[in-house]
Amino acid sequence: MANIPGAEVRIDAATVTALLRQQAPHLADLPVQPFGHGWDNEIFAVGPGLLARFPRRRDAATLIEHEIGFVPRLAIRLPAPVPVPVFAGRPGLNYPWRWTVVPRLPGTVAAEMTPADRSEAALGLAAFLAALHTRADSDAPTNLFRGVPLVERAAELAPRVAAAAGVDALAAWQRKVAAPRWPRPPVWTHGDLHPMNVLLDADHGLAGVIDFGDVCAGDPAGDLAVAWLMFDATARDQFRACCAATDRYDPGVWGRAWAWALALASMFSLASDDMPPLAAIARHGLAQTLSDPEFGPAA
C-alpha cells in the first residue's frame, strides 16, 4: 500500500484568504479554515456555508474547469443538490490554477456511516443516476480514465487487481473486461462516484452528490460501480432493481460495473495509507465484489 498522490502545490489558509481578498472581496472577511483534502483538491471552509476548492496537482486543474463549465448545466436536471460554483477564481499570488468557491451542502459524508446505515440511500442514489445518465451534450468532456471501456485500461489495472484481489479474481475480472462495450451513445457520468462523494441526510437518505471534477461523457458502468463500493448485498439489489426500472441501461452494464468496482477497490487499496476513509471503501468494495455470487471468482 502507499499514500495518495502528493501535492504539487502547497496552499494554506493565509493564501486562500489573500486570494479571496484580491479576487472576491465580498468573501474576504469570512474566516478560512482547512477542511479536507483528496487525491485532487485541497478544501478550505470559508465561513459556515462555503468551501473553497484548490487543485493540488496539475492533472486536477483540468477537472476544476469541468466543475466550472458543466456542473451548473447538470444541476438543473438532478433530483438532489450538487455543488454549483458560486465563484470561479483565477491564478494569483504564485498559485498557478483556477479554483472555486462552492456551497457547503448539508449532510454527512456516506463514508462516515456503516454500510447498513447507507442502505437507505439506495433508491435515492439510483434515481439520481437515472437523471444524470442521459445522452451527453456534444461538448461534454471525455476522460482517459473514467467512462471509457475498461478494456482500454486493462494493462494498467490488471496488476493492481491481481495484487489486491488475487489471480482468481483477476481471471473473473478479465472475462468481464472482455465483454461487449456500452452499445448506446455516451451519457453524462459523474466519473468518481463512491461513498466519500455522497452526502446523506439525518434519515440516511440521499442529501447530495459532490466532487464532479471527473464528469464526462461515456459508459455509465463506472458510476454504477457504487453499488459494490457503497452498499451491502441487500441494498445493492434494491439499487439495481431501481436502476433497471428506468430502462436506461443495457443488459451487460452490471458485469461492467462489477469490473469497475473491483478495479477501483483494488486501486484504492493500494493508495490509501494516509486516507483511512478511502481505505475503508477499498476493504468494503473488495469484500463485496469478491463475494458476489453473480460475478465474483466463484461464479
HELIX and SHEET records of a PDB file:
HELIX    1   1 ALA A   13  GLN A   23  1                                  11    
HELIX    2   2 PRO A   25  LEU A   27  5                                   3    
HELIX    3   3 ARG A   58  ALA A   75  1                                  18    
HELIX    4   4 ALA A  110  GLU A  112  5                                   3    
HELIX    5   5 PRO A  115  ARG A  118  1                                   4    
HELIX    6   6 SER A  119  ALA A  121  5                                   3    
HELIX    7   7 ALA A  122  LEU A  132  1                                  11    
HELIX    8   8 LEU A  150  ARG A  153  5                                   4    
HELIX    9   9 ALA A  154  ALA A  165  1                                  12    
HELIX   10  10 VAL A  167  VAL A  177  1                                  11    
HELIX   11  11 PRO A  195  ASN A  197  5                                   3    
HELIX   12  12 ALA A  221  LEU A  224  1                                   4    
HELIX   13  13 VAL A  226  MET A  230  1                                   5    
HELIX   14  14 ALA A  233  ALA A  245  1                                  13    
HELIX   15  15 VAL A  253  SER A  269  1                                  17    
HELIX   16  16 PRO A  276  SER A  291  1                                  16    
SHEET    1   A 5 VAL A  32  HIS A  37  0                                        
SHEET    2   A 5 ASN A  41  VAL A  46 -1                                        
SHEET    3   A 5 LEU A  50  PRO A  55 -1                                        
SHEET    4   A 5 TRP A  99  PRO A 103 -1                                        
SHEET    5   A 5 PHE A  87  GLY A  89 -1                                        
SHEET    1   B 3 THR A 108  VAL A 109  0                                        
SHEET    2   B 3 VAL A 198  LEU A 200 -1                                        
SHEET    3   B 3 LEU A 206  VAL A 209 -1                                        
SHEET    1   C 2 VAL A 187  THR A 189  0                                        
SHEET    2   C 2 CYS A 216  GLY A 218 -1                                        
END                                                                             
